[in-house]
Amino acid sequence: MKLLLKTVCLASAMALSFSAPQSDDSHYNASPDRCAGIEFDAIAPDEKGTSYFFKGDHLWVGFSGPAELSNGTFKDLDEYHHLGHVDAAFRMHNKKDSGDHDHIYLFLNDKVFSYYKHSLEKGFPLEIQQQFPGVPSHLDAAVECPAGECVTDAVLFFKGKDVYHFDIATKMVKKKAWDHLPNCTSAFRWLEHYYCFHGHHFTRFHPVTGEVGENYPKDARHYFMRVSNVDHGASGKKEPCSAVHLDAITADDTGKRYAFRGKSYIRLDSHRDGTHPFPITKSWRDVTDGVDAVFSYDSKIYLIKGNQVYIYKADAHYTLIDGYPKPLKDELGVQGPVDAAFMCEGEPTVFLIQGQKMFSVDLNATPRSVKREVSLPFTKVDAAECGADGVRVFVGSKYYKYESPTILSHIKFSMCHFGNSRLSGQL
């Protein structure tokens, strides 16, 4: 658990240091500086989640550090092709084929190279059409799109204004024209969001419809690169880990794990993509003023603020259920606001914490109402969650662990007599 909370604290610091690329088409063999604002040729993560940013015959490993020659990481490129640049790149998502899943595909002119753990796969390079029939040569960009985010496991290939949706299983291609989207020189999937990079800017888009997010384009140096004197719009002052607290924490039925604070949230299960804070409205656009409590149940996520509850379908792109928000009293039988909420796996009971009281509500009941009320040994709780190893109650920069809700409800002695850990432990 200390490691999980370490991620929360690091993410708050990371928000102050994310920055970006560069836009001049600098001479090949010269080491480019992404802080100047370059235009990337391609972007792709590897099987461990390390992201590679390609420009000319150089690349950057991750979000910071100097450029290095691409053939130092992808060694066989020069044996088959004098590397001047990479047209496009993506990480394959194909769990049904272990011989393909998590491989990095690099595209150069009319050839495609497949790498796994930075080694070129036997038989490559191939003509692009041999591996991806119906996909043109001389691509501009490519990005993976797993089922749930796209209709099926797919790859999106970009060339000019044309986008080719390639179905991995059937190898069928659907060509679309997205005239509203800038010409993408590279594309990147990060934390289930999709980004088209153009110049030193990027634009977020929906992978099925091409719909562009609000307030784009944005400067990639403010988000995807660590650049000195560019601080993601923050003051640049890092908050000490001992000051970190949570407003809510939960995991949905798909395994996505979220921590909420203020008007932002971060993903805690995203080690393959890194951690980064986002506005809550990025995923739950109707919740504009932060949350008091959050819990997940029956493929839905409940966000509670004040006397209102918002219920979203927990699909790839959260959708507010018609008729919501509704009064918390009507939905769960408790008058808001509440301080925290949690559920334990396999049980249809939600526990709502309000001051020094904890209410249990049976979600199978109609109408829903409080079936039990108990007292807690806390004056104020910030957040709570229940996992396989018990219940965690978060108070300020500390959390307290109990084996079950029942044991939590029977604790009568002072908090200081119970073992506790700081959120900032081992940082």
Order of alpha helices (4+ residues) and beta strands (2+ residues): alpha-beta-beta-beta-beta-alpha-alpha-beta-beta-beta-beta-beta-alpha-beta-beta-beta-beta-beta-beta-beta-beta-beta-beta-beta-beta-beta-beta-beta-beta-beta-alpha-beta-beta-beta-beta-beta-beta-beta-alpha-beta
